[in-house]
Amino acid sequence: MVECSNGKLLVYASSFAFRERRFKSVSMTAARIAKLLNLDFELVAFKGRFKPIYVYYKNGGEEPIPLYCDKDGKVKPSNVCSALKSMMFVLSFHPRYSVLRRMRREIMRLS
């Protein structure tokens, strides 16, 4: 798989969580943001049973950076979007993530 030069959003969850409504809410919101920012998107399932759902940003060969974690709460897409937007905006100031710096304006327009 060829990675997009803008990086990718990764959603990590237990395969058990894939059936839950909150997983659908988090993954659909992350997928929508990835599409709007021209990022790749990937779902990563673990065999174990655990409740948290994590969203990470990964740029090339770098280690993934955590952006969001839902521990078993009631998820609203607007809250997920706001959290992802905030974390990506903060990362855009880090010199290692110059790709995010170039898309800072688009990040702030997310809703």
C-alpha positions, 0 to 999 in steps of 0.5 A: 500500500502506497502511503499518502504524502500527507500522512494517515489517520489510524483508528485502533479498536478491539474487534469487539468494539467494531459492532458498537455504535460509538465505534461507528461514530468515531470511525466515520468522523475520522474517515470524513476528516481524512477525506477532507484533508486528503489523508489516508485512513485505516482501521486497525483491529485487535483480537483482545477485548478492550473498550477504548477506541484510539485515533492516531496520526501517522506521517510516513515512517514516524511513530503514530501520534495519539489524537483521540481516545474514547474510553466508553463514553457517549460519543458525539461526532461533533466532540470527536471532530473538535478533539481531532481538529484541536490536536492536529492544529497543535501538531501543525506547529511542530517542525516534524509535521510540516505537512500539517502546517501547510494544511492548517487553514483547512484544519481550522475549517473542519466542523 
